[in-house]
């Protein structure tokens, strides 16, 4: 993955910004975003959920939102 094989959609700064914004949007509301790295073909994120939020709910929310926004562009 780190070699940049496969689809590298996140190399595009406009697409990378969509992902970065989504990861920080609910900071201190749904999750405590400690850090993230957007690689050309994947994302690393360190983010414990807050309250009743479960990791799979956060992931679904991010992936759904970013997919819709990226497809618009």
Secondary structure, 3 states (H helix, E strand, C coil): CCCCCCCCHHHCHHHHHHHHHHHHHCECCCEEEEEEEECCCCEEEEEEECCCCCHHHHHHHHHHHHHHHHHHC
